[in-house]
Amino acid sequence: MSVRGIPPGPAADGIKPGGGPGGGRPAAGGNGDFARILGDKLAVKFSAHASERLRSRKLSPEEMAKIKKGIERAAGKGSRDSLLLLPDLALVVNVPNRTVVTAVEGERMKEGVFTNIDSAVIV
């Protein structure tokens, strides 16, 4: 039996359900590489300076979610270096690299002057 004039056999063997060679399966070597790479691209990194400043503080999952959302909002506006303001924490973030460059907590925020930023996001 043929489908639209294509005889069965070697010419049609490489086409699987789902569209092309291999069907809907990931390419060889895929094994979740895309998801891992995407996760790496979306992960928030902390510079050594920011890590030192936050050493005594454990960021909650809610705070991390707010930081990620703030970075996404800043990226959506084309920001490069943004100040993220949380209730008791200020972070200077390099948006394209998704890297927290520095952090200021609590009372120290009141005396802070933040330079070399092109945006501020209140989260």
C-alpha positions as CSV (number, residue, x, y, z in Angstrom):
1,M,0.0,0.0,0.0
2,S,1.3,3.5,-0.7
3,V,0.5,6.9,0.8
4,R,0.1,9.6,-1.8
5,G,2.2,7.8,-4.2
6,I,5.1,6.9,-1.8
7,P,5.6,3.2,-1.8
8,P,6.3,1.5,1.5
9,G,10.0,0.6,2.1
10,P,13.3,2.3,2.7
11,A,12.3,5.7,1.5
12,A,9.6,6.0,4.1
13,D,11.3,4.1,6.9
14,G,13.1,7.1,8.4
15,I,9.9,9.0,9.0
16,K,8.2,8.4,12.3
17,P,5.0,9.7,13.8
18,G,5.6,13.2,15.2
19,G,7.1,14.8,12.1
20,G,10.5,13.9,10.8
21,P,13.3,11.5,11.5
22,G,13.1,10.2,15.0
23,G,9.5,11.5,15.6
24,G,9.0,13.6,18.6
25,R,12.0,12.1,20.6
26,P,14.9,14.4,21.6
27,A,18.0,14.3,19.5
28,A,20.8,11.9,20.5
29,G,22.7,13.3,23.4
30,G,19.6,15.5,24.4
31,N,18.8,13.8,27.7
32,G,17.5,17.0,29.2
33,D,20.4,19.1,28.0
34,F,18.1,21.8,26.8
35,A,16.3,22.0,30.2
36,R,19.6,22.1,32.0
37,I,21.0,24.8,29.8
38,L,17.8,26.8,30.1
39,G,17.9,26.4,33.9
40,D,21.5,27.6,33.9
41,K,20.6,30.7,31.9
42,L,17.7,31.5,34.2
43,A,19.6,30.8,37.5
44,V,20.5,33.8,39.7
45,K,24.2,33.9,40.5
46,F,25.9,35.8,43.4
47,S,29.3,37.5,43.1
48,A,31.9,36.8,45.9
49,H,31.2,40.3,47.3
50,A,27.4,39.7,47.4
51,S,27.9,36.2,48.9
52,E,30.1,37.7,51.6
53,R,27.5,40.3,52.4
54,L,24.7,37.7,52.6
55,R,26.8,35.1,54.4
56,S,24.8,35.4,57.7
57,R,21.5,35.6,55.9
58,K,19.7,32.6,54.3
59,L,17.5,33.8,51.5
60,S,14.1,32.2,51.6
61,P,12.5,30.5,48.5
62,E,10.0,33.4,48.5
63,E,12.8,36.0,48.4
64,M,14.6,34.1,45.6
65,A,11.4,34.0,43.6
66,K,11.0,37.8,44.1
67,I,14.6,38.3,43.0
68,K,14.1,36.2,39.9
69,K,10.9,38.0,39.1
70,G,12.6,41.4,39.6
71,I,15.4,40.4,37.3
72,E,12.9,39.3,34.6
73,R,11.0,42.6,34.9
74,A,14.3,44.6,34.6
75,A,15.3,42.5,31.6
76,G,12.0,43.1,30.0
77,K,12.7,46.9,30.1
78,G,16.2,46.5,28.7
79,S,18.0,47.2,32.0
80,R,21.7,46.3,32.4
81,D,22.4,47.1,36.0
82,S,19.4,47.3,38.3
83,L,18.7,48.0,42.0
84,L,16.2,45.5,43.4
85,L,14.5,46.7,46.5
86,L,13.0,44.1,48.8
87,P,11.5,45.1,52.2
88,D,14.7,44.8,54.1
89,L,17.3,44.1,51.4
90,A,18.7,46.0,48.4
91,L,20.5,44.2,45.6
92,V,22.5,45.6,42.7
93,V,22.1,43.1,39.9
94,N,23.9,42.8,36.5
95,V,20.7,41.9,34.6
96,P,22.2,40.3,31.4
97,N,24.4,38.0,33.5
98,R,21.7,37.5,36.1
99,T,24.4,38.1,38.8
100,V,23.8,39.8,42.1
101,V,26.8,42.1,42.4
102,T,26.3,43.5,45.9
103,A,23.8,43.4,48.7
104,V,22.8,45.8,51.5
105,E,20.6,44.8,54.4
106,G,18.3,46.4,56.9
107,E,19.5,49.6,58.6
108,R,22.5,50.0,56.2
109,M,20.0,50.6,53.4
110,K,19.1,54.0,54.8
111,E,22.6,55.3,54.5
112,G,23.3,53.8,51.1
113,V,23.9,55.6,47.8
114,F,23.7,53.3,44.8
115,T,25.6,54.3,41.7
116,N,26.1,52.9,38.2
117,I,22.5,51.6,37.9
118,D,20.1,52.3,35.1
119,S,16.9,51.1,36.8
120,A,15.3,50.3,40.1
121,V,12.7,47.5,40.7
122,I,10.6,47.4,43.8
123,V,9.7,43.7,44.5
